[in-house]
Amino acid sequence: MALLLLAAQSLMCADLASLLPSAKTNLRVESARLEIQKSEALLDEAKTAYFPTVSATALYKKKDKTPAFEPNKIQGAEIGAQISVFDGFRREALLDALHASMSSATHSLAQEEQNVLMETIAAYYDYLDTQERLNVNKEKKIEILSEVERYEVLVKNDLATTDILKSLIASKLETEYDEQNLKMLLEKHRKHLELLSATAIREPLVYRELAMPVFSTLERHDLQSDRSKIDILRNTENRYTYLPSITLEAKHKYMEYSGYDTMGGTNLQPLNQNEITASLSMTLFDMGRIAKEREQARIDTLKAQNLLDYKIQSLNNDAEIALMSIQTSQNAYDAAIAEEEARLEAFGFIKKRFEAGLVNTTTYLSELTNLTYSRAKARNARNTLQVAKASAAYAYGIDLMTLIKDEK
């Protein structure tokens, strides 16, 4: 029975260990995965340029006016094959570009997975933060309710004035108002987290701490994807060339001719015919059109390279700041914990004096509010620290799945 209860509880609870793997299957990631399939199809299509094209044609022709020695009716069929022997390395440039395109799509998929994981982590801790603020608010509400009940008895027995009771009731109503707002915010975070993780969220979510990432050289998938896109542009340049094209074509025809004078057999048209054609073509003069197209492609390559260099500098700056934010968040968390402990001790002292009638309601409620705020602040600081770890790992291109700690 205990095992069944434990299993049921594990199914209801969720944390990053269960949310992140499912997030890698959401619709945004699946859309990026389809781009790889498209690149594979384009590559397979481009490879067909090395194979011959085989075609078959049926022909029927009839003329109402022809010279006596020309057939006025022709019917038959032909089958032929054509192959490009050389096309000025245009096919090779296209294949290289498509290989680079597939590499770009692969890295784009990996980067999109990391994008979704980062957003899921942020949404997870936003949800936890709101959930914990709601719990702290409930603790405050329980504390106030107990005092309301106590003062209702005191007022009923003329041992206390109603102004204290009214202050407590007003504070209780304010706490209930905050509770409703937090519930609405929690629902908003829940729906956002469900969308990202492609998982139905069942409360409660379990807090999970992230491991400290191991930092190295910045190498993100989006940078690798951009480098592959530059390779696409470089190979596109090579498709603009004045080199010649060589084509080989072979045909076999079977034709029947009628309605003409064979001139005693000297003008007899053959029934079967084999044709072989080799052709070489090249552009000799085009007012520099191909050269200008190649120059435009080269400029596109230089533009993309400059944008990539700028992006690398920007990401390096972001990575350094993200790394610094971990220590800042750790300091904020340590300070928040110390503040919570101090507030808890102070509230215990004030509560005893309030129950003894030595301090007024305003002082008591003020100290209770301070304690509630410090508790929420400590939880928020803890969650912010985890997001800072994930943000730094994301900035450096570290797989966010490696931050999930193995809990025994």
Secondary structure, DSSP 8 states (H G I E B T S, - for coil): -HHHHHHHHHHH-B-HHHHHHHHTTSHHHHHHHHHHHHHHHHHHHHHGGGS-EEEEEEEEEE-SS--TTS-SEEEEEEEEEEEEEE-TTHHHHHHHHHHHHHHHHHHHHHHHHHHHHHHHHHHHHHHHHHHHHHHHHHHHHHHHHHHHHHHHHHHHTTSS-HHHHHHHHHHHHHHHHHHHHHHHHHHHHHHHHHHHHTS---S-B----B------S---HHHHHHHHHHHHHHHHHTTS----EEEEEEEEEEEEEESS--GGGTT---SEEEEEEEEEE--S-STTHHHHHHHHHHHHHHHHHHHHHHHHHHHHHHHHHHHHHHHHHHHHHHHHHHHHHHHHHHHHHHHHHHHTTSS-HHHHHHHHHHHHHHHHHHHHHHHHHHHHHHHHHHHHT--GGGGB----
